[in-house]
Amino acid sequence: VTQLPTPVMPCGAFPAVLPVKIDVAKRSTTPVAAGRARIVSAFDPEPLLVPVLPTTQPPTRHISNPGAPVAGVPRAVPLPAQEPEQPPLQGRVLHAPASGRTYVCEDVVGTGAFSTVARARDAADPALEVAVKIVLFPRDGSTSVSSFRAFIVRELGLLAHLHHPCIVTLLDYSVTPLITPLQIRASYDNGGSPPVAEDLSQTADAQQLFFLGYCRGGNLFSWLLAHYHGLSRTLRFWQLVARVVAEVVVAVVHMHRQRIIHRDIKLENVLLNERFVCTGPAPDPRRLSRPVATITDFGLSKRLALHDQLLSTKCGSQDYVSPELLMGLHYSGKLLDAWALGVLVYSIIENRLPFDMPSPDLLQQAGVSPSAPRRRRSRHSPAHRIAMIDWEWYRAVAIRHDNDMDPEARKIVGDLQALVDTFLVRKEKRPTVEEALETDAFAWIKECVPSHF
């Protein structure tokens, strides 16, 4: 595990430190230069929760086209309370109480406002690596501490009961005595938050440790950043993509059958179990018996009371949220995950997010007149295009008509396109991921993974 939970819009757990709810006005409608459109392989992700310091410089937009100015921010995000400086993690010894194992920290692989993820090795078996998520409670009052505690209990409850080859494994955990196994179980069974203990004064000084399976291949976003331009014309690249997408689909179906929704499916939250390079002789990734991908980051996940329960909490990553959530409507968590999966697959194929404007080079490659996108750019923000479900294919069209590419690679791209076309539609026409998987059109998904997945 190399990614931290994504702190985002208010979801009832961090009222003191989270930014305001999604607002279409946050996206600037000012026209920007056509060449500055964001592509998946040409930018670094930025967490949505970033402390806003006083500044006299105009803000810079990072969520969509990087060169565009940002609309006015209603209020700054309060900075978290300053924590005392922590000693370096390298060489630090951590104990997993249930398994009795001892781990030695190697290096830090991720950081957040209240947590750090470190790679660690088993002291008795150095070949065994794990990811340790170290969480520090906030120090800004009992209300924030109690909300944070409920957040941890909910995530632990879900991780403890999710068992699938393509879902991150909770190996062990070490938490404050105020969080009991009974409360973790109750949180999962009831789908809500457990009662808060009255005395939380000692909680802020305790470190909560999650021992998780380590995925040495990094996240899918970083892999595409490194390999898309060099390998996207090869058959092996698309075979691996098909296998990864198939594993994500069957893992999401597994969650949904247990009434668990993820609510933050994105490239950064899909990890690769190995360092794939797609060059040289190697077996077809679709025929491997072991999993190649892992879904992680269940910080925004929830267990539904009923399979058809509707939700109103605004959370997730803005580029991946569905139109109904963006517009403040009650939404189905299962259909929200289906939409996010469509955005993820589109981003892999096109090397860009679906609701950002394409670059002139991409328009020329697809044979589209630049004038039409310019007219759309002057009227609509990316958030508006999400609400209007306004997206198109560009690179995929060129791939499908490129006779120099392997026919099997072109067929895989066509299969992936069909998945996107199924999910990036209005909610009334959008099937759940499980419903889509059961159709003949997506029989290839089951063929890409072992039957026990």
C-alpha positions in Angstrom: 0.0 0.0 0.0 1.6 3.3 -1.0 -1.4 5.6 -0.9 -3.2 7.3 2.0 -6.9 7.8 2.3 -7.9 10.9 0.4 -9.4 13.6 2.7 -12.1 15.3 0.7 -15.4 17.0 1.0 -17.3 16.9 4.4 -18.5 13.5 5.2 -19.4 14.0 8.8 -16.0 13.0 10.3 -13.7 16.1 10.2 -15.9 19.2 10.4 -12.9 21.3 11.7 -10.4 20.5 9.0 -12.2 19.5 5.8 -12.8 21.9 2.9 -16.3 23.1 1.9 -18.6 20.9 -0.1 -18.2 20.5 -3.8 -19.3 23.7 -5.6 -19.4 24.0 -9.4 -18.3 27.6 -9.0 -14.9 26.4 -7.7 -14.0 25.5 -11.2 -13.0 28.6 -13.2 -14.9 29.2 -16.4 -12.2 31.5 -17.8 -11.0 30.2 -21.2 -7.5 28.8 -21.2 -4.9 28.0 -23.8 -5.8 24.8 -25.6 -2.4 23.3 -25.1 -2.6 23.2 -21.3 -5.1 20.4 -21.0 -4.2 17.9 -18.3 -3.2 14.4 -19.4 -2.8 11.5 -17.1 0.9 11.1 -18.0 1.9 14.7 -17.7 1.0 15.9 -14.2 1.4 15.0 -10.5 -1.7 14.4 -8.4 -2.5 16.8 -5.6 -4.5 15.8 -2.5 -7.8 17.7 -2.2 -7.1 18.6 1.4 -4.2 21.0 1.4 -3.6 23.6 4.1 -4.1 27.1 2.6 -1.5 29.6 3.8 -1.9 33.3 3.5 -0.5 34.5 0.2 -0.5 37.5 -2.1 0.0 35.3 -5.2 -3.0 34.2 -7.3 -3.9 30.6 -6.6 -2.8 28.0 -9.2 -5.3 25.4 -10.4 -4.2 21.8 -10.2 -7.4 19.8 -10.4 -7.9 20.3 -14.1 -6.1 22.4 -16.7 -3.1 23.6 -14.7 -2.8 26.9 -16.4 -6.2 28.2 -15.6 -6.9 30.7 -12.8 -8.9 29.5 -9.8 -12.2 30.8 -8.9 -12.4 32.5 -5.5 -12.1 30.2 -2.5 -14.9 30.9 0.0 -12.6 30.2 3.0 -9.2 28.8 3.8 -8.9 25.3 5.1 -7.8 25.5 8.7 -4.3 24.1 9.3 -4.2 21.1 11.6 -2.7 21.6 15.1 1.1 21.4 15.1 2.3 18.0 16.2 5.6 17.6 18.0 8.4 16.6 15.7 8.5 12.8 15.3 11.7 10.9 15.3 12.8 9.4 11.9 10.9 6.2 11.0 13.8 4.4 9.4 15.0 1.7 11.8 12.0 2.1 14.1 10.6 -1.1 15.5 6.8 -1.7 15.4 4.9 -4.6 17.0 1.9 -6.3 15.6 0.0 -7.5 18.7 -2.3 -10.2 17.2 0.4 -12.0 15.1 3.2 -11.3 17.5 5.4 -10.2 14.6 8.0 -7.4 14.9 8.6 -5.1 11.9 11.5 -2.7 11.2 10.6 0.5 9.2 12.6 0.9 6.0 11.3 4.2 4.5 8.3 6.4 4.1 6.1 5.8 1.1 3.4 8.4 1.8 2.4 11.1 4.2 -0.8 13.0 5.1 -2.2 15.5 7.6 -2.5 13.0 10.4 -0.8 9.8 9.1 2.3 8.4 7.5 2.7 5.1 5.5 6.0 3.3 5.9 7.4 0.3 4.2 8.6 -2.2 6.8 10.3 -5.6 6.9 9.6 -8.5 9.3 12.5 -8.7 11.8 12.4 -12.5 11.7 11.9 -12.8 7.9 13.5 -9.8 6.0 12.0 -11.0 2.8 8.5 -10.2 4.1 7.5 -6.6 3.5 4.4 -4.8 4.8 3.0 -1.3 4.7 2.4 0.3 8.1 -0.1 3.2 8.2 0.7 5.2 11.3 -2.1 7.5 12.3 -1.9 10.4 14.9 -5.1 11.7 16.4 -5.6 15.5 16.0 -5.1 17.7 19.1 -7.7 20.3 18.6 -10.4 19.2 21.1 -12.4 16.2 22.1 -15.0 16.7 19.3 -12.4 16.3 16.5 -10.8 13.4 18.3 -14.1 11.6 18.7 -15.0 12.1 15.1 -11.5 10.9 14.0 -11.9 7.9 16.2 -15.2 6.9 14.6 -13.5 7.3 11.2 -10.8 4.8 12.2 -13.2 2.4 13.7 -15.3 2.4 10.5 -12.3 1.8 8.2 -10.9 -1.0 10.4 -14.3 -2.7 10.5 -14.5 -2.7 6.7 -10.9 -3.9 6.2 -11.3 -6.6 8.8 -14.3 -8.1 6.9 -13.2 -7.7 3.3 -11.4 -10.7 2.0 -10.6 -10.8 -1.7 -7.4 -11.4 -3.8 -7.7 -7.9 -5.3 -8.5 -5.9 -2.1 -5.9 -4.7 0.3 -5.3 -7.1 3.2 -5.4 -5.9 6.8 -2.7 -8.1 8.4 -2.9 -6.7 11.9 -3.6 -3.4 13.8 -2.5 -1.8 17.0 -4.9 0.9 18.3 -5.7 2.8 21.5 -7.5 0.7 24.1 -10.5 3.1 23.6 -11.1 1.3 20.3 -12.1 -2.3 21.1 -12.6 -5.2 18.7 -16.3 -5.3 19.8 -16.7 -1.7 18.6 -15.0 -2.4 15.3 -17.3 -5.4 14.8 -20.4 -3.3 15.8 -19.4 -0.5 13.3 -19.3 -3.1 10.5 -22.6 -4.8 11.5 -24.5 -1.5 12.0 -23.0 0.4 9.1 -22.5 3.4 11.4 -20.3 5.0 14.0 -19.8 3.3 17.4 -20.6 5.1 20.7 -17.8 7.6 21.7 -16.0 7.0 24.9 -16.3 9.8 27.4 -12.6 10.1 28.3 -10.6 10.8 25.2 -7.9 12.8 26.8 -5.2 10.2 26.3 -6.2 9.3 22.7 -4.3 12.2 21.1 -1.0 10.8 22.3 -1.6 7.3 21.0 -0.4 6.2 17.5 -2.8 3.9 15.6 -1.0 1.3 13.5 -2.5 -0.5 10.5 -0.4 -3.3 9.1 -1.3 -3.8 5.5 -0.2 -5.8 2.5 2.6 -4.1 0.6 2.3 -3.7 -3.2 5.8 -3.2 -4.6 4.5 -2.0 -8.1 3.2 1.3 -6.8 -0.1 2.8 -7.9 -1.7 2.6 -11.4 -1.4 6.4 -11.9 2.4 6.4 -11.4 2.7 3.3 -13.7 0.8 5.0 -16.5 2.9 8.2 -15.9 6.1 6.1 -16.5 4.9 3.8 -19.3 2.0 5.0 -21.3 3.9 6.9 -24.0 6.5 4.2 -24.4 4.3 1.1 -24.3 0.7 2.0 -25.2 1.2 0.8 -28.8 2.2 -2.7 -27.7 -0.1 -5.7 -27.2 1.4 -6.6 -23.8 0.5 -3.1 -22.4 -3.2 -3.6 -23.3 -3.2 -7.2 -22.1 -2.1 -5.9 -18.7 -4.6 -3.1 -18.7 -7.4 -5.6 -19.5 -6.3 -7.8 -16.6 -6.1 -4.8 -14.1 -9.5 -3.5 -15.1 -11.0 -7.0 -14.9 -9.6 -7.4 -11.3 -10.9 -4.0 -10.3 -14.4 -4.9 -11.6 -14.6 -8.3 -9.9 -13.3 -6.7 -6.6 -15.9 -4.0 -6.7 -18.6 -6.5 -7.4 -17.4 -8.5 -4.3 -17.7 -5.3 -2.2 -21.1 -4.4 -3.5 -22.5 -7.9 -2.8 -21.6 -7.2 0.8 -23.3 -3.8 0.7 -19.9 -2.0 0.8 -19.3 0.9 -1.4 -15.8 2.4 -2.0 -16.6 6.0 -3.0 -13.0 6.9 -4.0 -12.2 4.6 -6.9 -9.4 6.3 -9.0 -6.0 5.5 -10.6 -4.1 6.4 -7.4 -6.1 3.9 -5.4 -5.4 0.9 -7.6 -2.0 -0.6 -6.7 0.1 -3.0 -8.7 1.5 -6.1 -6.9 4.6 -6.3 -9.1 6.8 -4.0 -11.1 5.4 -4.6 -14.6 7.5 -3.3 -17.6 5.7 -5.0 -20.5 8.9 -5.6 -22.4 10.7 -8.8 -23.3 9.3 -12.3 -23.3 6.7 -12.8 -20.6 3.4 -14.6 -20.2 0.1 -13.0 -21.0 -0.9 -11.2 -17.8 -4.5 -12.3 -18.4 -3.5 -15.9 -17.8 -1.7 -15.4 -14.5 -3.1 -17.3 -11.5 -2.0 -14.7 -9.0 -3.6 -11.2 -8.7 -1.8 -8.3 -10.3 -3.8 -5.4 -8.8 -5.1 -4.3 -5.4 -7.8 -1.8 -4.5 -6.8 0.3 -1.5 -7.9 3.4 0.5 -11.2 2.6 2.2 -11.2 5.8 4.2 -14.4 7.0 2.5 -16.1 3.6 2.2 -19.4 2.7 3.8 -21.5 -0.4 4.4 -25.1 0.2 3.4 -28.0 -0.6 5.5 -29.9 -1.8 2.4 -28.7 -2.7 -1.1 -30.7 0.2 -2.6 -30.0 2.7 0.1 -29.6 6.3 -1.2 -26.9 8.6 0.2 -26.4 12.3 0.4 -22.8 12.7 1.7 -20.5 14.6 -0.7 -17.2 12.8 -0.8 -14.7 11.5 -3.3 -12.3 13.0 -5.8 -13.9 15.7 -7.9 -12.7 14.4 -11.2 -14.3 11.0 -10.5 -17.6 11.9 -8.8 -20.9 11.3 -10.6 -23.2 14.1 -11.8 -25.9 13.3 -9.3 -23.4 13.7 -6.4 -21.9 16.8 -7.9 -25.3 18.4 -8.1 -26.2 17.6 -4.5 -28.8 14.9 -5.3 -29.3 11.7 -3.3 -27.3 9.1 -5.0 -26.7 5.3 -5.1 -23.3 4.4 -3.8 -23.1 1.4 -6.2 -23.9 3.7 -9.2 -21.3 6.2 -7.9 -18.6 3.5 -8.0 -19.7 2.4 -11.5 -19.3 6.0 -12.7 -15.8 6.3 -11.1 -14.8 3.0 -12.7 -15.9 4.5 -16.1 -13.7 7.5 -15.5 -10.8 5.3 -14.5 -11.0 3.2 -17.6 -11.4 6.2 -19.9 -8.3 7.8 -18.3 -6.3 4.7 -19.1 -7.3 4.6 -22.7 -7.1 8.3 -23.5 -4.3 9.2 -21.1 -6.4 12.1 -19.9 -9.5 12.7 -17.8 -12.8 12.6 -19.6 -14.1 16.1 -18.7 -10.9 18.1 -19.3 -10.6 19.7 -22.7 -8.3 17.9 -25.2 -5.1 19.4 -26.5 -4.8 20.6 -30.1 -2.5 17.7 -31.0 -5.1 15.2 -29.8 -7.9 17.0 -31.7 -5.8 16.9 -34.9 -5.0 13.2 -34.3 -8.7 12.4 -34.0 -9.7 14.6 -37.0 -11.8 17.0 -34.9 -12.0 20.7 -35.8 -10.4 22.8 -33.0 -13.2 25.4 -33.2 -15.9 23.2 -31.6 -13.8 22.6 -28.4 -12.9 26.3 -28.2 -16.6 27.2 -28.2 -17.3 24.6 -25.5 -14.3 25.8 -23.5 -15.6 29.4 -23.4 -18.9 28.3 -22.0 -18.4 25.4 -19.7 -16.1 24.5 -16.8 -15.1 20.8 -16.3 -17.6 20.5 -13.4 -20.3 21.7 -15.7 -19.3 19.1 -18.3 -19.5 16.4 -15.6 -23.0 17.6 -14.8 -23.9 17.5 -18.5 -22.1 14.2 -19.1 -20.2 15.9 -21.9 -17.3 13.8 -23.0 -16.0 12.3 -26.2 -13.5 9.7 -27.5 -10.3 11.0 -29.1 -7.2 8.7 -28.8 -9.4 5.6 -28.8 -10.7 6.4 -32.2 -7.2 6.7 -33.6 -6.2 3.4 -31.9 -9.2 1.5 -33.3 -8.3 2.7 -36.9 -4.5 2.2 -36.6 -3.8 -0.8 -38.9 -0.2 -0.8 -37.6 -1.3 -1.9 -34.2 -1.9 -5.5 -33.2 -5.5 -6.5 -34.0 -5.9 -8.0 -30.5 -4.7 -4.8 -28.9 -7.4 -2.9 -30.9 -10.0 -5.4 -29.8 -9.1 -4.9 -26.1 -9.4 -1.2 -26.5 -12.8 -1.7 -28.0 -13.9 -3.9 -25.1 -12.7 -1.2 -22.6 -14.5 1.5 -24.6 -17.7 -0.5 -24.2 -17.3 -0.5 -20.5 -16.9 3.3 -20.4 -19.8 3.8 -22.7 -21.9 1.7 -20.2 -20.9 3.6 -17.1 -20.5 7.2 -18.1 -24.2 7.9 -18.7 -27.0 9.4 -16.5 -28.0 7.4 -13.5 -31.3 6.2 -14.9 -29.4 4.3 -17.7 -26.4 3.3 -15.7 -26.2 -0.3 -14.5 -24.4 -1.4 -11.4 -21.0 -3.0 -11.8 -22.5 -6.4 -10.9 -25.3 -6.0 -13.5 -22.8 -5.1 -16.2 -20.6 -8.0 -15.3 -23.5 -10.5 -15.9 -24.1 -9.4 -19.5 -22.6 -11.1 -22.5 -20.9 -7.9 -23.6 -18.5 -8.2 -20.7 -17.9 -11.9 -20.6 -14.3 -11.0 -21.4 -13.9 -9.7 -17.8 -14.5 -13.1 -16.3 -12.2 -14.7 -18.9 -9.3 -12.4 -17.8 -9.3 -13.5 -14.2 -9.2 -16.9 -12.4 -12.6 -18.3 -11.5 -12.0 -18.0 -7.8 -11.6 -14.2 -8.1 
